[in-house]
Amino acid sequence: MARKIVDVFLRDRLVASYPVVLTFDRRVIDEDFVDRVKEQMRVGSFSPDDVAGARFVVRSLHDRG
């Protein structure tokens, strides 16, 4: 099991932070976390343009950034 936080920035402004837990039978990479957040954004209140233009920062649950 892998756990990380994904911060979402739109126009250099932090707009959301998602805690993500992934359980795969393979090695997990940061892009896996970003893909999961993009899925959540699409079903949430973000437009397709927002999702396409967002910048994502993946960090450890222990980071205090």
A tleap script that builds the chain and sets N, CA, C and O, in Angstrom:
source leaprc.protein.ff14SB
mol = sequence {
  NMET ALA ARG LYS ILE VAL ASP VAL PHE LEU
  ARG ASP ARG LEU VAL ALA SER TYR PRO VAL
  VAL LEU THR PHE ASP ARG ARG VAL ILE ASP
  GLU ASP PHE VAL ASP ARG VAL LYS GLU GLN
  MET ARG VAL GLY SER PHE SER PRO ASP ASP
  VAL ALA GLY ALA ARG PHE VAL VAL ARG SER
  LEU HIE ASP ARG CGLY
}
set mol.1.N position { 0.847 -1.173 0.000 }
set mol.1.CA position { 0.000 0.000 0.000 }
set mol.1.C position { 0.895 1.240 0.000 }
set mol.1.O position { 1.885 1.303 0.729 }
set mol.2.N position { 0.537 2.221 -0.822 }
set mol.2.CA position { 1.300 3.463 -0.919 }
set mol.2.C position { 0.378 4.633 -0.624 }
set mol.2.O position { -0.755 4.690 -1.103 }
set mol.3.N position { 0.887 5.566 0.175 }
set mol.3.CA position { 0.088 6.738 0.580 }
set mol.3.C position { 0.860 8.011 0.281 }
set mol.3.O position { 2.038 8.135 0.616 }
set mol.4.N position { 0.183 8.944 -0.350 }
set mol.4.CA position { 0.796 10.249 -0.645 }
set mol.4.C position { -0.298 11.317 -0.653 }
set mol.4.O position { -1.490 11.010 -0.638 }
set mol.5.N position { 0.134 12.571 -0.676 }
set mol.5.CA position { -0.745 13.726 -0.827 }
set mol.5.C position { -0.467 14.311 -2.211 }
set mol.5.O position { 0.689 14.421 -2.618 }
set mol.6.N position { -1.516 14.682 -2.927 }
set mol.6.CA position { -1.353 15.350 -4.214 }
set mol.6.C position { -1.966 16.735 -4.097 }
set mol.6.O position { -3.169 16.877 -3.879 }
set mol.7.N position { -1.123 17.762 -4.244 }
set mol.7.CA position { -1.578 19.148 -4.243 }
set mol.7.C position { -1.874 19.556 -5.678 }
set mol.7.O position { -1.121 19.236 -6.597 }
set mol.8.N position { -2.981 20.266 -5.854 }
set mol.8.CA position { -3.416 20.695 -7.186 }
set mol.8.C position { -3.331 22.214 -7.257 }
set mol.8.O position { -3.894 22.919 -6.418 }
set mol.9.N position { -2.625 22.708 -8.263 }
set mol.9.CA position { -2.460 24.138 -8.472 }
set mol.9.C position { -3.099 24.539 -9.800 }
set mol.9.O position { -2.900 23.881 -10.822 }
set mol.10.N position { -3.857 25.611 -9.769 }
set mol.10.CA position { -4.398 26.234 -10.981 }
set mol.10.C position { -3.914 27.670 -11.005 }
set mol.10.O position { -4.100 28.418 -10.044 }
set mol.11.N position { -3.296 28.046 -12.101 }
set mol.11.CA position { -2.750 29.392 -12.233 }
set mol.11.C position { -1.907 29.766 -11.008 }
set mol.11.O position { -2.070 30.842 -10.434 }
set mol.12.N position { -1.006 28.859 -10.620 }
set mol.12.CA position { -0.075 29.044 -9.506 }
set mol.12.C position { -0.749 29.257 -8.151 }
set mol.12.O position { -0.148 29.824 -7.238 }
set mol.13.N position { -1.983 28.808 -8.021 }
set mol.13.CA position { -2.708 28.908 -6.754 }
set mol.13.C position { -3.111 27.512 -6.303 }
set mol.13.O position { -3.695 26.755 -7.078 }
set mol.14.N position { -2.808 27.167 -5.065 }
set mol.14.CA position { -3.214 25.874 -4.523 }
set mol.14.C position { -4.728 25.863 -4.381 }
set mol.14.O position { -5.298 26.689 -3.668 }
set mol.15.N position { -5.383 24.917 -5.068 }
set mol.15.CA position { -6.851 24.862 -5.033 }
set mol.15.C position { -7.388 23.622 -4.346 }
set mol.15.O position { -8.558 23.589 -3.966 }
set mol.16.N position { -6.552 22.595 -4.177 }
set mol.16.CA position { -7.019 21.369 -3.521 }
set mol.16.C position { -5.820 20.512 -3.142 }
set mol.16.O position { -4.753 20.585 -3.752 }
set mol.17.N position { -6.033 19.698 -2.113 }
set mol.17.CA position { -5.054 18.681 -1.711 }
set mol.17.C position { -5.818 17.390 -1.485 }
set mol.17.O position { -6.807 17.352 -0.753 }
set mol.18.N position { -5.345 16.344 -2.121 }
set mol.18.CA position { -6.016 15.047 -2.032 }
set mol.18.C position { -5.106 14.028 -1.352 }
set mol.18.O position { -3.994 13.795 -1.826 }
set mol.19.N position { -5.546 13.419 -0.257 }
set mol.19.CA position { -4.810 12.263 0.259 }
set mol.19.C position { -5.179 11.048 -0.593 }
set mol.19.O position { -6.360 10.797 -0.832 }
set mol.20.N position { -4.185 10.299 -1.050 }
set mol.20.CA position { -4.436 9.175 -1.949 }
set mol.20.C position { -3.754 7.922 -1.387 }
set mol.20.O position { -2.583 7.948 -1.009 }
set mol.21.N position { -4.514 6.834 -1.346 }
set mol.21.CA position { -3.978 5.540 -0.958 }
set mol.21.C position { -4.159 4.602 -2.145 }
set mol.21.O position { -5.270 4.433 -2.645 }
set mol.22.N position { -3.065 3.993 -2.593 }
set mol.22.CA position { -3.116 3.082 -3.737 }
set mol.22.C position { -2.642 1.699 -3.320 }
set mol.22.O position { -1.672 1.550 -2.576 }
set mol.23.N position { -3.339 0.708 -3.810 }
set mol.23.CA position { -2.917 -0.680 -3.600 }
set mol.23.C position { -2.854 -1.358 -4.965 }
set mol.23.O position { -3.881 -1.707 -5.547 }
set mol.24.N position { -1.652 -1.536 -5.459 }
set mol.24.CA position { -1.421 -2.196 -6.736 }
set mol.24.C position { -0.502 -3.385 -6.502 }
set mol.24.O position { 0.217 -3.437 -5.505 }
set mol.25.N position { -0.528 -4.331 -7.419 }
set mol.25.CA position { 0.373 -5.473 -7.354 }
set mol.25.C position { 1.666 -5.186 -8.113 }
set mol.25.O position { 2.372 -6.108 -8.521 }
set mol.26.N position { 1.960 -3.936 -8.293 }
set mol.26.CA position { 3.174 -3.530 -9.002 }
set mol.26.C position { 3.743 -2.300 -8.307 }
set mol.26.O position { 3.141 -1.767 -7.375 }
set mol.27.N position { 4.877 -1.868 -8.755 }
set mol.27.CA position { 5.506 -0.666 -8.205 }
set mol.27.C position { 4.639 0.550 -8.527 }
set mol.27.O position { 4.187 0.714 -9.660 }
set mol.28.N position { 4.415 1.389 -7.541 }
set mol.28.CA position { 3.586 2.588 -7.709 }
set mol.28.C position { 4.495 3.780 -7.967 }
set mol.28.O position { 5.492 3.977 -7.271 }
set mol.29.N position { 4.136 4.585 -8.990 }
set mol.29.CA position { 4.900 5.790 -9.308 }
set mol.29.C position { 4.019 7.011 -9.075 }
set mol.29.O position { 2.801 6.888 -8.944 }
set mol.30.N position { 4.635 8.187 -9.025 }
set mol.30.CA position { 3.889 9.416 -8.757 }
set mol.30.C position { 2.753 9.634 -9.759 }
set mol.30.O position { 1.691 10.138 -9.394 }
set mol.31.N position { 2.973 9.261 -11.002 }
set mol.31.CA position { 1.939 9.451 -12.026 }
set mol.31.C position { 0.669 8.673 -11.698 }
set mol.31.O position { -0.425 9.094 -12.075 }
set mol.32.N position { 0.796 7.550 -11.003 }
set mol.32.CA position { -0.389 6.794 -10.567 }
set mol.32.C position { -1.244 7.626 -9.620 }
set mol.32.O position { -2.472 7.590 -9.693 }
set mol.33.N position { -0.599 8.371 -8.736 }
set mol.33.CA position { -1.325 9.230 -7.797 }
set mol.33.C position { -1.998 10.386 -8.533 }
set mol.33.O position { -3.142 10.737 -8.244 }
set mol.34.N position { -1.278 10.971 -9.484 }
set mol.34.CA position { -1.840 12.076 -10.279 }
set mol.34.C position { -3.042 11.598 -11.080 }
set mol.34.O position { -4.058 12.291 -11.146 }
set mol.35.N position { -2.939 10.429 -11.684 }
set mol.35.CA position { -4.063 9.891 -12.460 }
set mol.35.C position { -5.298 9.716 -11.584 }
set mol.35.O position { -6.409 10.027 -12.011 }
set mol.36.N position { -5.114 9.224 -10.367 }
set mol.36.CA position { -6.252 9.040 -9.452 }
set mol.36.C position { -6.900 10.377 -9.097 }
set mol.36.O position { -8.125 10.479 -9.024 }
set mol.37.N position { -6.071 11.405 -8.875 }
set mol.37.CA position { -6.599 12.733 -8.560 }
set mol.37.C position { -7.335 13.325 -9.758 }
set mol.37.O position { -8.383 13.949 -9.589 }
set mol.38.N position { -6.811 13.141 -10.944 }
set mol.38.CA position { -7.494 13.642 -12.142 }
set mol.38.C position { -8.889 13.023 -12.266 }
set mol.38.O position { -9.845 13.708 -12.629 }
set mol.39.N position { -9.002 11.731 -11.965 }
set mol.39.CA position { -10.313 11.072 -11.983 }
set mol.39.C position { -11.262 11.734 -10.990 }
set mol.39.O position { -12.419 12.006 -11.310 }
set mol.40.N position { -10.759 11.991 -9.781 }
set mol.40.CA position { -11.585 12.634 -8.748 }
set mol.40.C position { -12.005 14.038 -9.181 }
set mol.40.O position { -13.146 14.443 -8.960 }
set mol.41.N position { -11.095 14.769 -9.788 }
set mol.41.CA position { -11.400 16.125 -10.240 }
set mol.41.C position { -12.489 16.113 -11.306 }
set mol.41.O position { -13.366 16.977 -11.315 }
set mol.42.N position { -12.432 15.133 -12.203 }
set mol.42.CA position { -13.413 15.064 -13.297 }
set mol.42.C position { -14.832 14.832 -12.781 }
set mol.42.O position { -15.788 15.358 -13.352 }
set mol.43.N position { -14.980 14.056 -11.713 }
set mol.43.CA position { -16.319 13.802 -11.166 }
set mol.43.C position { -16.705 14.857 -10.136 }
set mol.43.O position { -17.847 14.894 -9.676 }
set mol.44.N position { -15.762 15.707 -9.779 }
set mol.44.CA position { -16.023 16.767 -8.813 }
set mol.44.C position { -16.423 18.053 -9.499 }
set mol.44.O position { -17.118 18.047 -10.515 }
set mol.45.N position { -15.979 19.144 -8.935 }
set mol.45.CA position { -16.413 20.463 -9.396 }
set mol.45.C position { -15.442 21.131 -10.367 }
set mol.45.O position { -15.583 22.320 -10.656 }
set mol.46.N position { -14.465 20.392 -10.872 }
set mol.46.CA position { -13.496 20.978 -11.784 }
set mol.46.C position { -13.897 20.738 -13.237 }
set mol.46.O position { -14.379 19.663 -13.593 }
set mol.47.N position { -13.691 21.754 -14.065 }
set mol.47.CA position { -14.000 21.629 -15.491 }
set mol.47.C position { -12.892 20.832 -16.184 }
set mol.47.O position { -11.790 20.706 -15.650 }
set mol.48.N position { -13.182 20.295 -17.370 }
set mol.48.CA position { -12.132 19.606 -18.137 }
set mol.48.C position { -10.925 20.513 -18.415 }
set mol.48.O position { -9.786 20.045 -18.418 }
set mol.49.N position { -11.171 21.795 -18.646 }
set mol.49.CA position { -10.067 22.736 -18.867 }
set mol.49.C position { -9.210 22.892 -17.616 }
set mol.49.O position { -7.987 22.994 -17.706 }
set mol.50.N position { -9.856 22.909 -16.440 }
set mol.50.CA position { -9.105 22.994 -15.187 }
set mol.50.C position { -8.220 21.774 -15.001 }
set mol.50.O position { -7.050 21.896 -14.636 }
set mol.51.N position { -8.779 20.597 -15.252 }
set mol.51.CA position { -8.010 19.362 -15.098 }
set mol.51.C position { -6.820 19.363 -16.059 }
set mol.51.O position { -5.712 18.985 -15.679 }
set mol.52.N position { -7.050 19.785 -17.297 }
set mol.52.CA position { -5.984 19.803 -18.299 }
set mol.52.C position { -4.897 20.821 -17.958 }
set mol.52.O position { -3.723 20.593 -18.248 }
set mol.53.N position { -5.278 21.933 -17.349 }
set mol.53.CA position { -4.316 22.998 -17.057 }
set mol.53.C position { -3.712 22.950 -15.672 }
set mol.53.O position { -2.889 23.800 -15.330 }
set mol.54.N position { -4.095 21.994 -14.879 }
set mol.54.CA position { -3.614 21.918 -13.502 }
set mol.54.C position { -2.166 21.435 -13.447 }
set mol.54.O position { -1.682 20.723 -14.327 }
set mol.55.N position { -1.507 21.852 -12.386 }
set mol.55.CA position { -0.161 21.363 -12.069 }
set mol.55.C position { -0.283 20.559 -10.781 }
set mol.55.O position { -0.975 20.975 -9.852 }
set mol.56.N position { 0.377 19.426 -10.721 }
set mol.56.CA position { 0.241 18.502 -9.599 }
set mol.56.C position { 1.581 18.317 -8.902 }
set mol.56.O position { 2.615 18.147 -9.547 }
set mol.57.N position { 1.546 18.353 -7.572 }
set mol.57.CA position { 2.735 18.103 -6.770 }
set mol.57.C position { 2.426 16.931 -5.853 }
set mol.57.O position { 1.521 17.000 -5.021 }
set mol.58.N position { 3.187 15.853 -6.011 }
set mol.58.CA position { 2.999 14.651 -5.198 }
set mol.58.C position { 4.015 14.693 -4.068 }
set mol.58.O position { 5.210 14.883 -4.294 }
set mol.59.N position { 3.515 14.512 -2.830 }
set mol.59.CA position { 4.417 14.564 -1.694 }
set mol.59.C position { 4.065 13.488 -0.679 }
set mol.59.O position { 2.969 12.927 -0.689 }
set mol.60.N position { 5.002 13.223 0.173 }
set mol.60.CA position { 4.825 12.234 1.222 }
set mol.60.C position { 3.796 12.730 2.232 }
set mol.60.O position { 3.627 13.938 2.401 }
set mol.61.N position { 3.114 11.816 2.897 }
set mol.61.CA position { 2.199 12.206 3.971 }
set mol.61.C position { 2.923 12.908 5.099 }
set mol.61.O position { 2.293 13.623 5.879 }
set mol.62.N position { 4.222 12.726 5.208 }
set mol.62.CA position { 4.998 13.303 6.305 }
set mol.62.C position { 5.530 14.682 5.972 }
set mol.62.O position { 6.051 15.356 6.860 }
set mol.63.N position { 5.420 15.132 4.721 }
set mol.63.CA position { 5.877 16.468 4.339 }
set mol.63.C position { 5.017 17.526 5.021 }
set mol.63.O position { 3.820 17.322 5.222 }
set mol.64.N position { 5.593 18.597 5.358 }
set mol.64.CA position { 4.854 19.724 5.958 }
set mol.64.C position { 5.008 20.951 5.065 }
set mol.64.O position { 5.349 22.034 5.539 }
set mol.65.N position { 4.752 20.772 3.752 }
set mol.65.CA position { 5.006 21.823 2.795 }
set mol.65.C position { 3.950 22.777 2.654 }
set mol.65.O position { 4.066 23.714 1.864 }
savepdb mol mol.pdb
quit
